[in-house]
Structure formats: C-alpha cells, structure tokens
Amino acid sequence: MSEAELLARHRAVLPQWLALYYDEPIEIVRAQGRRVTDAEGNTYLDFFAGILTNAIGYDIAEISDAIRAQLDTGVLHTSTLYLIRRQVELAERIAELSGIPEAKVFFTNSGTEANETALMLATQYRRSNQVLALRNSYHGRAFGTIGITGNRGWAASSLSPVKVSYVHGGYRYRDPFGSLPDADYIKACTDDLRDVLQTTTAGDVAALIAEPIQGVGGFNVPPDGLFAAFKEVLDSYGILLISDEVQTGWGRTGEHFWGIQAHGVTPDAMTFAKGLGNGLAIGGVVARGDLMDCLTANSISTFGGNPVATAGAKATLDYLLDRDLQGNAEKLGHHLIAGLRDLGERYDIIGDVRGKGLMIGVELVESGGKDPSPPNAAALLEETKARGLLVGKGGLHGNVLRLAPPMTLTGEEADEALEILEASVAEVAR
C-alpha cells in the first residue's frame, strides 16, 4: 500500500483537525540513530525527533534491552493499585534531580495530562480557580490546558474550568517590550505581571504556569532572570510557580538540566514528558510534598508509570546522564545557532534565530521586513524534506522552523543539516 493510499484512509477515519506535515505526508517505517526511513525507501536526518520525544535517537540497545527485559516478565501492566519497582526507582531519581525540597512524583501518560494534574493540584492547594499563563503559551490539548493556551491557533475552545489571565514575556521577538534591553524588558514584563494581578484577578491566584522556552509557540527564549523577577511578585501573593518542562527538560537546553534553572529559581512544581520515554508514553509532575499531597479524594493512574514505560524511561535517563548528552546539546547547539545566524545575515527571509542547546527556532519573515511569512516556512519545510532533512514548524503565525534533533547528534550530522538548511533557504529566497 502506497503512502498516498494510506493518506486517503487516514483522512476517511481520522479527524480533519489532526495536523499532518508536507504536501505529500510520509509514513516512517524504520529508524536508527538519528535517521528515519519512510515507506517509499527515502531516508532522512531527523531534526524534530517525534516532537522532541525521541531524545536519545532510535534503536538504542540499552533502552531496547530494558524494555525487552520487562516484556520477558510478562507484566506489561498492573496499575498504581500495586507496587511498581521501576516506578519507585524512577520517581526517586527524578525527585533528586528536580532540586525541589521533599519532592514527590506522580506519573501520567503525556505532557497534557501532566499539566492537567499540575492545574488540579495548584487550584486545590490554593482553593482558587484563577491561573496566570504567558501570552503565546501552549500546555496541551485537554479541557483545562486548552483554557490556559495563549495561542489562538491551538485554542480550540473558549470554555475553561479556570479563569486565566495572560502576562507578557513569552514571545520577545514580537512583544511590545521586545526592543528593550534585557534588564528593562524583565522590568516591563514584571510591572505588567503586577498590573495584571491588580486589575484582572481577585488576588488569590492559584499559580503561574510557564514554559521556560515556549515550544509550540516557536522556541521563544526569554532573557535569563525573567522568572526570578516574576517569582518575587508571586511569592508576595503566595502564588505557586509551575514550570512546564515537557520540552525543556532532561538537559535539552544544554546549559541546564531543567529550563527553569536558567532563571535561578526553584519552582513549586515541574511537569515533564516527551524525552523521558524516548518514544514511550510517559509524563508526570514533580512537586513539593505538601502540594502533591493536598488532594483529599482517592485517585489512581491506570496506565501512568506502568512497568514498561518506567523501565524504558529509567534506561533513557541513565543513558543521557552517563554520556553527558546535556553537554553534547550545549556544544552542538552553539554550533548550529552560529551557523543559522550566519545564514540570517545573508538571507533577509530569516527574521530571527533563537534557542538554547538543541532547541532552536528560525523565524521566517517577508523579504525586507519583519512581517511573518507562513508561506516561506511552509516552503522551507518542503525543501528540507526534499534534501533529506526533517524539521518542525510552529509559532503563533506558523512561520517558525523548529529544530530539535536527538541529543546524541554528532558534529558531522550537525554540519550536514546546516548544509541542507543553507541550500533550502537559498532556494526559497530565490
């Protein structure tokens, strides 16, 4: 069966709002290292890694062996009504790595579910349904997380179980304060936070939830220290800080293990998912013990933290720590960003290059200006694919290329990607 035939069947039975990349979508059928092969036999260097999920790459023996060992026991699932050894071991490691005092961990199946859990904990703990979020944010596709999404392209409904107020600081490139120096930008955003609290809330807000680097919003990087300034204000009100580390966690930003650490603060809770499972479905929340234990009703997680997912996740975490993949992300991230900024100097359809580690955004604009250019981004997506490179796309206007390869990326592969990107940008600019 051809990919075209599979596409027709897909469209007949799956929702029309389920996004697909490319004019001719592909089916990935094999993978190894940092490369994937489609059903037609074309091989690509993967620079999006299943939306940052295949953090270690493909066909990694140590991870596959851990999963097979669990499968060999015959126990794929038990639920949290029973003790799960790998779940306990993984929770201990994450609690230690979090830096949160007396931390406890709850496992889910995805980042969306992790953020839903964090919202439930914060609103119950503070006895308030008021939440602060950043403009241009994205935290998932469920009812509560859609309610705090500050990006119209991903906000499917205006209905919400929480009352949300949005603050500045997420998308600096197009922020009204964006032209200010770092210190002045932080002050302007912090002043805005105070104003929002005084004018659009009753004061007793539950939490501010923020991505240290916005993911779907286009890999937007605020200046270091922004959330430290925010936390001073939040602490004066008793408001909790939740760091959404679904995309920034596990050392991907290079300079820190968690994205929020760039701001010198310890949040009350962090959510995580994606790269921890290297393709397995796992997410969760790590939070202060008193916050995690604030629920008074019974609860379980039927699939969250299941034996297979936690066995694979523990092997993934051990692999990235033992091999200092955080350091590799920092080194190759600097190399890629420098190369892309050089491209930006030569081609005026590149408006901005930003990111940290192996989490890089390239914002496409109309030639000679700053107007967002979704057509240029769409054309680049097709050009890179044609040359053997898979990248992501996002941003408020759908005009940002998102580059997030597996953290095992090599220097040679980074150079290969830069060559493909240069040829693709040149073609689109021409």
C-alpha positions, -999 to 999 in steps of 0.1 A, spaced: 0 0 0 14 34 -10 16 64 12 -10 81 -9 -34 52 -3 -27 53 34 -33 91 34 -67 86 18 -76 60 45 -63 84 72 -85 112 60 -115 89 59 -114 78 95 -93 104 115 -103 140 124 -97 167 98 -81 188 126 -53 162 131 -24 180 116 -1 163 90 32 177 77 40 181 40 20 183 8 27 145 5 27 132 41 51 104 49 49 72 69 81 64 89 87 27 90 123 22 101 148 42 121 183 40 135 205 66 153 193 100 141 179 88 108 144 76 98 132 59 66 98 63 50 76 37 33 89 47 -1 125 40 10 136 76 14 160 82 44 161 115 64 182 130 91 156 137 118 158 171 133 124 171 151 126 137 169 89 130 172 83 165 186 114 163 209 103 129 222 130 106 207 156 124 228 182 97 226 175 87 190 164 54 175 173 17 181 193 23 212 203 -11 226 204 -1 263 169 12 262 155 -16 240 171 -42 263 155 -26 294 121 -27 276 126 -63 265 136 -74 300 103 -61 313 83 -77 285 100 -110 293 84 -110 327 50 -110 311 40 -80 332 31 -51 308 6 -35 332 -6 -36 368 -19 -1 376 -9 20 406 -30 -1 429 1 -23 431 37 -15 438 58 -10 407 95 -12 414 107 7 383 82 34 390 96 39 426 132 39 413 124 64 386 105 87 410 134 87 434 158 97 407 135 125 393 128 138 428 165 141 434 172 157 401 144 182 405 160 202 433 126 207 448 126 202 486 109 170 498 97 164 463 71 137 453 64 125 418 31 115 400 33 98 366 9 103 337 8 93 301 16 126 284 25 163 289 -11 173 285 -21 150 314 8 162 335 -2 198 331 -38 189 339 -26 173 371 -5 204 380 -35 226 375 -56 204 397 -30 204 425 -25 242 424 -61 251 423 -69 227 451 -39 238 472 -48 275 468 -86 270 467 -87 292 437 -96 287 400 -75 317 389 -44 309 368 -17 331 352 -1 320 319 21 336 293 9 350 260 16 326 231 18 297 255 8 261 248 3 235 276 -17 207 259 -49 197 242 -72 188 271 -100 209 285 -80 227 313 -48 231 293 -66 245 263 -81 270 287 -46 283 295 -32 282 260 -23 318 249 -20 310 212 -52 313 191 -40 287 166 -41 260 192 -70 272 214 -99 250 202 -124 264 227 -130 295 248 -147 274 275 -125 266 305 -126 252 341 -102 280 352 -101 318 349 -69 327 331 -50 360 328 -21 363 304 12 382 310 40 393 288 74 377 285 69 346 263 74 358 227 100 386 229 106 390 191 71 404 186 64 416 222 56 454 225 85 455 250 108 434 228 132 462 217 142 469 253 175 457 267 173 426 289 170 443 323 144 468 310 125 440 293 124 420 325 112 451 344 85 459 319 72 423 320 73 422 358 54 455 360 29 440 336 25 410 359 18 433 389 -7 452 369 -25 420 357 -27 408 393 -42 441 404 -67 446 375 -78 412 361 -77 389 392 -91 388 427 -56 385 440 -59 349 453 -44 334 422 -35 297 423 -4 296 401 16 309 372 24 282 347 51 289 322 73 271 297 109 283 302 112 282 264 80 282 245 77 251 224 47 251 200 49 289 202 82 289 183 111 281 207 109 316 222 136 323 248 130 349 274 161 366 290 176 347 319 163 360 352 127 368 340 111 341 361 132 351 391 117 386 389 83 370 384 87 348 415 94 377 438 60 391 428 43 356 430 58 350 465 44 382 478 9 369 470 16 333 479 11 322 442 27 290 431 51 287 402 47 257 378 74 252 353 63 233 322 94 213 313 77 190 288 101 202 261 129 219 280 136 191 305 163 164 306 192 187 296 180 196 261 188 233 266 224 224 272 233 248 299 209 233 325 191 201 332 158 219 336 149 250 316 138 270 347 173 267 362 185 295 338 165 319 359 180 309 393 147 298 409 132 266 422 96 262 412 69 247 434 62 221 407 75 210 373 58 190 347 76 166 323 71 142 295 84 137 259 121 129 260 120 109 292 105 79 275 124 82 242 92 73 224 73 55 252 42 73 266 52 88 299 48 121 316 44 134 352 46 161 378 73 165 404 63 189 432 67 199 468 54 171 491 28 193 507 15 204 473 14 169 459 -4 156 490 -30 183 491 -57 162 474 -83 147 498 -101 124 474 -88 90 463 -71 87 429 -51 63 408 -33 63 375 -43 33 354 -16 35 328 7 63 342 40 50 354 33 15 341 61 -11 343 72 -10 306 72 28 304 91 33 336 117 6 327 123 23 294 123 58 310 148 48 336 171 34 310 167 66 290 176 88 319 206 66 328 218 68 292 216 106 289 233 112 323 261 86 318 270 100 284 266 137 293 242 143 265 234 177 281 270 187 274 266 175 238 234 195 234 252 226 246 282 222 223 263 213 191 236 239 199 262 267 199 275 254 166 241 252 150 229 286 162 261 302 150 257 287 116 220 296 114 227 332 124 253 334 97 225 323 73 204 351 88 230 376 79 229 366 43 192 359 37 167 385 48 138 360 49 153 349 83 140 373 108 153 357 140 174 327 151 169 318 188 172 289 212 194 271 237 211 237 232 193 215 207 161 235 209 164 261 181 138 283 163 142 300 130 116 327 123 107 333 87 96 368 75 88 385 43 119 397 24 130 431 36 108 434 66 95 417 98 61 406 87 56 369 95 58 346 64 40 313 68 45 306 31 83 308 34 82 285 64 60 260 45 83 262 15 113 255 37 96 225 53 92 210 18 127 220 6 144 204 36 124 173 33 133 170 -4 170 172 6 167 146 33 161 166 65 130 166 87 123 197 108 93 210 127 72 241 122 53 262 147 49 297 161 20 320 166 18 326 128 31 292 117 62 308 104 89 293 127 111 263 118 117 242 150 150 223 151 152 197 179 173 166 169 181 137 192 206 147 219 230 120 205 235 142 174 271 142 160 291 171 147 291 156 112 253 154 113 250 190 125 271 201 96 250 181 72 219 197 85 234 232 81 243 224 45 208 213 38 193 243 55 215 267 36 206 252 2 169 252 12 169 288 24 187 299 -8 161 282 -29 132 297 -10 148 332 -10 154 329 -48 
